[in-house]
Amino acid sequence: MRRGAVLCWLMLAFFPGSPLAQSPTAGDVIRLREYVDLRVNSLEKAEDRRAEVDQLSLKIARDELARRLDVLNHAHEQTKEKEITFLSRELHESAMKEVNQRIVALEKTVWGFGAVITVLAVVGPLLAKFIWKPT
């Protein structure tokens, strides 16, 4: 056997999945160069398939990222719309301070009227008894 054919058969032992690994017959002996060309072609095809899968994976990842960004943008717009109806803490505190001041003023007025009514209720009958005399 020639040296190239021996090397070819030795290489078959290391690459059992290749088409050359099938049971050989006397006419199946090929040169090492032909074997290497077959291997290179099969590796190139495998690399092409891997590149196609990579491109498809990148497209899927881009589409998914775009979808997620759209969802986030929609959520952000909804939050902005809700935020318009919110009241800032400073504005709320100043309004509450004003309301509290008005409540204190109203309480003072009510207490004042209560004091006047109490005085009139206690002193009024005494004054009426001594000042007002029915004729």
N, C-alpha and C positions, 0 to 999 in steps of 0.2 A: 504494500500500500504506500501511496505517496505521503510525504510529510504533511501536506495541507489537509489531506483527508483524515489523517490521524488527529490532527489538532481540531478539526471540525467535530469528530466524534468525541473528543475530550470535552469540548465546549458544550456539547449536548448534555453532558452529565450535570453541568452547572446551570443550564437553562431548560428545565424539563417542560416548561409551558410553551416552548416555541414549536412552530409547525414541524421542525426538523426532528422533534423528539418522538415522533411516531415510529413504529417498527420499520426499520429500513430494509430495503431490498438491495440487491447488487447494483441496481441502476440509480439508487437514491444518493449516492455519494456525490457531494458537491464540494466545490473548492471553498477554502476558508474565506476568500474575498466575497464570494457569493453569500456565504453565511453572515458575514459581517454586514454586508449590504442589507440583507433581510432584517437583521437585528436593528440596524440603524433606522430603517424604514418603519419597523414596528414601534421603536421608541419615539420616532418623530410623530407617528400617528397618536400614540399615547399622550405625548406632550400637547399635541393639538387639541385632543379631547379635554385634557386638563385645563388648557387655556380657555376653551369654550365654557367649561364648567365654572371657572373662575369669573369669567365675564358675566355669566348668568347669575352667579352668586352676588357679584357687585351690583348688578341691576336690581335684584330682589332687595338687597340691603338699601340701595338708594330709594327705591319705591317705598319701603317700609319707613325709612327715615322721613321722607316727604310726608307720608300719611301721619306719622306721629307729630311732626311739626305743625301740620294743618290742625290737628286736634288741639295742640297746645295754643295755637293762635286763636282758635275759636274760644277756648276756655279763657284766654287772656281778654278777648273782647267782651265776653260775658262779665268778667270781673270788673272791667272798666265801666260797663253799663251799670252794674250794681253800685260801684264806688261813687257814682254821681249822686245817689240817694243817701249816702252816708253823711253824717255830721261830724265835723272835726272836734277833737277833744276841747280845744281852746274855745271854740264857738259854743259848745254845749256848756262848758263851765261858766262862761260869761253870762249866758242866758239863765242858767240856774242861779247864779249870784244875784242877778236882777230880780228873778222870781222870789228868791228868799228875802230880799230887801223889801219887796212889796208885801210879802206875807207878814214880816215883822211890823211894817207900818200899819197894816190892816189890824193886826192883833192889838197894837197900841190904841188904835181908834176904838176897837170893840171894848177893850178894857176901860177906856175913858168913858164911853157911853154907859158901860156897866156900872162904873163908879158913880156917875151922875144919877142914874136910875136908882141905885141903892140909896144914895143920899136923899133923893126925893121921896123914896119909899119910906125911909125912916123919919126924916125931918118933915116931910110934907104933912103927914097927919098931925104932928105936934104943932106946926105952924097953923094949920087949919083950925085946930082946937083953940088956939089962943088968939089968932087974928080974925078969923072968919066967924062972925056971929050971925046966926040966922035971925031974921027979923020977924 
